């Protein structure tokens, strides 16, 4: 919230003692959200959708930022070809057959 209100990354680091890398990541999210607030979902490119999803923006968050309906956001995202996928991490690094693979979801 401090970054959204105009504090610099350096001020946040000084006040919180947070690692600069994390503050930079949060600042990038705040900058993206500010950019998104000036957008219309009709103007978002497939690359925009992929970047927003990679940064962790949910459809509801995108809807709130753009003033669009959440179901319209979902429809435009799907139309842009950005859909959830599930991937597997080999927890044994291929040394032997993993009995407990780790699954995670992402967007592509």
LINZISUL-V907583 format. One record per helix or strand of 2 or more residues. SS is the DSSP state (H for helix, E for strand). FROM is the first residue (numbers start at 1). TO is the last residue. Records with the same first field share a line. If there is no record, write none. Layout:
SS->FROM-TO / FROM-TO
This chain:
H->9-16 / 20-37 / 41-43 / 46-54 / 59-66 / 70-79
E->84-89 / 102-107
